[in-house]
Amino acid sequence: MTADKHAASLWVSLMGSQVRMVKGKQYKHRVIEAGEGDALILIHGVGSSAELFARNVMPLAEHFHVYAIDALYHGYSTLEPYDSGLRVRVQADAILDFMDAEGIQWAHFEGESMGAGMAFDIGMRYPERSGKMIFNSGSFYVSFKREFEAGPEADLLVPICQESVNNFSRDTVRKRMEYLVASPDHLTDDLVDVQYKLYQDPAIFESMRKVYGVSAPRPRLLFYEEEEAATFKPESLVMWTDRNQGASPELGEYLASRIGGGAQYVLIKNAAHWPQWEQPEEHNRVVTDFLLGKM
């Protein structure tokens, strides 16, 4: 199925799941949850929320106990105090806080963009708590020794994100989201409505201003050198796309070759930064097969 305006609403897709708040020792966490079996934690990218996995939770819940989580500083999870210096590290620690609160000893992870950095950091520091890892459309957590040519619109993301809060409207929120998909018709009105509604909350809005580097310094996002990434222990998969702005399939393949002596690699076509939303059937098949050892 290709995401389009005729697709089922995200809340129809999520029927059978539950949305709840989890109180950890340090943080509160909002999760969309379904299924039984091994835990699978889904972590979205910057500026988004757990709803980015609306088309994945129930299909994946046929095999796993799925938790799509609002990352720290996002959605209805804890927003304060904001750490601009070590944002991703603190966000990763918050995932562990959630796991402790739920009594989850270890979990599989899929992290998309910012979420990939969080998952990678957890796998580096706590391999005993990490099952298999899927890194979806994000590479900032490894500092490459070689350079890759950026696409013509690669430098637009930060300004577009900042515009969505500097000149907040449904149109500027949608424009930010359109940058992250291969075609504007891959978005649905209800997905835009979710993000627009979240940003209307004053506390979430102020947190987004910090996350986007408007009212707080932009964070240092590079954590690990290639030599460190090569020591990564959990079995991993790099999921890339053919339309990822400024991050070519060549970059994705190179990333896979740097992780733990070589991660598996898969390319999803007709998708940009959100393959889990844009090409959900292929995404869900790949994730399931990888986690069940069928790849």
C-alpha positions in Angstrom: 0.0 0.0 0.0 1.3 3.5 -0.9 0.3 6.2 1.5 -2.2 8.5 -0.2 -5.3 10.6 0.5 -7.5 7.5 0.2 -5.7 5.6 3.0 -7.5 4.8 6.2 -7.2 7.4 8.9 -4.4 6.9 11.3 -6.8 6.2 14.2 -8.6 3.5 12.1 -5.1 2.0 11.5 -4.5 2.1 15.3 -7.8 0.4 16.3 -6.9 -2.4 18.8 -4.1 -0.5 20.4 -4.1 1.6 23.5 -2.6 5.0 24.3 -1.4 5.5 27.8 1.0 7.4 30.1 3.9 5.6 31.9 5.5 7.2 34.9 9.2 6.4 35.2 11.6 7.3 37.9 12.7 10.5 36.1 10.3 11.1 33.3 6.7 10.5 32.0 6.2 8.8 28.7 3.3 8.6 26.3 3.1 5.4 24.3 0.8 3.7 21.8 0.9 0.0 22.7 -0.3 -3.3 21.3 0.6 -7.0 21.0 2.4 -9.6 23.0 5.9 -11.2 22.9 9.3 -9.6 22.7 9.3 -5.9 23.2 9.7 -3.7 20.1 10.2 0.0 20.8 9.5 2.5 17.9 11.1 5.9 18.3 10.2 8.7 15.9 12.3 11.6 14.5 12.7 15.2 15.5 9.5 17.3 15.8 7.1 14.3 15.5 5.3 12.0 17.8 4.3 8.3 18.2 1.6 8.7 15.5 4.3 8.5 12.9 4.1 4.8 13.4 0.3 4.6 13.1 0.5 2.3 10.1 3.0 0.0 11.7 1.9 -0.7 15.3 -0.9 -3.1 14.7 0.8 -5.1 11.9 3.9 -5.5 14.0 1.9 -6.3 17.0 1.0 -9.6 15.3 4.5 -10.7 16.3 5.8 -8.4 19.0 4.8 -6.3 22.0 5.0 -2.9 20.3 5.5 0.4 22.0 5.5 3.6 19.8 6.7 6.3 22.1 6.7 10.1 22.2 10.4 10.9 22.6 11.6 13.1 25.4 10.9 16.8 24.7 8.1 15.7 22.2 4.4 15.2 22.4 3.0 14.4 25.8 6.2 12.9 27.2 8.3 15.0 29.6 9.3 18.4 28.1 11.4 20.0 30.9 14.2 20.6 31.7 15.6 20.7 28.2 19.3 19.8 27.7 20.5 21.3 24.5 24.1 20.1 25.0 23.4 16.4 25.2 19.9 16.2 23.8 20.1 12.8 22.1 22.0 11.2 25.0 19.4 12.4 27.5 16.6 11.2 25.2 18.2 7.8 25.1 18.4 7.7 28.9 14.7 8.5 29.0 13.9 5.4 26.9 15.8 3.3 29.5 13.7 5.1 32.2 10.6 3.9 30.3 11.9 0.3 30.1 12.7 0.2 33.8 9.2 1.5 34.6 7.7 -1.3 32.5 10.0 -4.0 33.7 11.4 -4.5 30.2 14.8 -6.1 30.5 15.6 -5.9 26.8 13.9 -4.8 23.6 14.2 -4.6 19.9 14.4 -1.1 18.6 13.5 0.8 15.5 14.6 4.4 15.5 13.7 6.8 12.7 16.2 9.8 12.2 16.6 11.3 15.6 15.2 8.0 17.0 17.9 6.1 15.2 20.5 8.1 17.1 18.8 7.3 20.4 18.7 3.6 19.6 22.3 3.6 18.4 23.4 5.2 21.7 21.5 2.6 23.7 23.0 -0.2 21.7 26.5 1.2 22.2 26.2 1.7 26.0 23.8 -1.1 26.9 24.1 -4.0 24.5 22.6 -6.3 27.1 19.4 -4.4 27.0 19.3 -4.3 23.2 17.8 -6.9 20.9 18.0 -6.3 17.2 18.3 -2.7 16.0 16.8 -1.0 12.9 18.2 2.4 11.9 15.7 4.2 9.7 16.8 7.2 7.7 19.2 8.7 10.1 23.1 8.7 10.2 24.1 11.7 12.3 25.2 9.5 15.2 28.3 8.3 13.3 30.9 10.8 12.2 32.0 9.6 8.8 35.6 9.7 7.5 34.4 10.5 4.0 32.1 13.1 2.7 29.0 12.7 0.6 27.5 15.2 -1.8 24.4 16.7 -0.3 21.2 17.0 -2.4 20.0 20.4 -3.6 17.5 20.8 -0.8 19.6 19.3 2.0 20.0 22.6 3.8 16.3 23.5 3.9 15.3 21.2 6.8 16.4 23.4 9.7 14.9 26.6 8.2 11.6 24.8 7.4 11.5 23.4 10.9 12.2 26.8 12.4 9.6 28.5 10.2 6.9 26.1 11.5 7.3 27.7 14.9 8.4 31.2 14.0 5.4 31.6 11.8 3.2 28.9 13.2 0.2 27.9 11.1 -1.2 24.7 9.7 0.4 25.6 6.4 3.9 26.0 7.8 3.5 22.8 9.8 2.4 21.0 6.6 5.3 22.5 4.6 7.8 21.0 7.2 6.1 17.6 6.9 6.1 17.8 3.1 9.9 18.1 3.1 10.1 14.7 4.8 8.0 12.7 2.3 8.7 11.9 -1.3 5.5 13.5 -2.5 2.9 15.8 -0.8 0.1 13.4 -1.5 1.9 10.9 0.8 0.6 13.0 3.7 -3.0 12.7 5.0 -4.9 15.5 6.6 -5.2 13.7 9.9 -1.5 13.2 10.2 -1.0 17.0 9.6 -3.8 17.6 12.1 -2.1 15.6 14.8 1.1 17.6 14.5 -0.7 20.9 14.2 -2.8 20.1 17.3 0.4 19.1 19.3 2.1 22.4 18.4 -1.0 24.3 19.6 -0.2 23.1 23.1 1.9 26.0 24.6 4.3 23.7 26.5 4.9 21.5 23.4 5.2 24.5 21.2 7.9 26.0 23.4 9.7 22.7 23.5 9.7 22.6 19.7 11.2 26.1 19.7 14.1 24.7 21.8 14.4 21.5 19.8 14.6 23.4 16.5 17.2 25.7 17.8 15.1 28.8 18.0 15.0 29.5 21.7 17.9 27.2 22.7 21.3 26.3 21.1 21.2 23.5 18.6 22.6 20.3 20.1 25.8 18.5 19.2 24.5 15.4 17.4 27.6 13.5 16.5 28.5 11.0 19.1 30.7 8.2 17.7 33.7 7.9 15.4 33.7 5.2 12.7 36.2 3.1 14.9 33.7 3.2 17.8 30.7 2.4 15.5 32.6 -0.7 14.4 32.4 -2.1 17.9 28.6 -2.0 17.9 27.4 -5.4 19.2 23.6 -5.8 18.5 22.6 -7.2 15.2 21.4 -4.3 13.1 19.7 -3.2 9.9 20.0 0.1 8.1 16.8 1.0 6.3 17.2 3.7 3.7 15.1 5.3 0.9 15.7 6.5 -2.6 14.2 10.0 -2.0 15.8 10.9 1.3 16.7 14.6 1.0 20.4 15.2 1.2 21.2 11.6 2.2 21.6 9.3 -0.8 21.4 5.5 -0.8 25.2 5.5 -1.1 25.4 7.2 2.3 23.0 4.6 3.8 25.0 1.7 2.4 28.2 3.3 3.8 26.6 3.7 7.2 25.6 0.0 7.2 29.2 -1.0 6.4 30.5 1.0 9.4 28.3 -0.5 12.1 29.5 -3.5 14.0 31.5 -4.9 11.2 28.6 -4.6 8.8 24.8 -4.2 9.3 22.2 -5.5 6.9 20.9 -2.9 4.4 17.6 -2.4 2.7 16.4 0.3 0.3 12.8 1.3 0.2 11.6 3.1 -3.0 9.2 5.9 -3.4 9.8 7.2 0.1 11.8 10.0 1.6 12.4 10.3 5.4 9.3 8.4 6.6 9.3 5.0 4.9 7.2 3.6 7.8 4.4 6.0 6.8 5.0 6.2 3.1 5.4 2.5 2.3 4.0 0.8 5.4 3.5 -2.7 3.9 7.0 -3.0 2.7 8.4 -1.4 5.9 6.4 -3.8 8.1 7.4 -6.9 6.1 11.1 -5.9 6.2 11.0 -5.2 10.0 9.2 -8.4 10.7 11.4 -10.6 8.6 14.6 -9.0 10.1 13.5 -9.4 13.7 12.3 -13.0 13.1 15.6 -13.9 11.4 14.1 -14.4 8.0 16.5 -12.0 6.1 
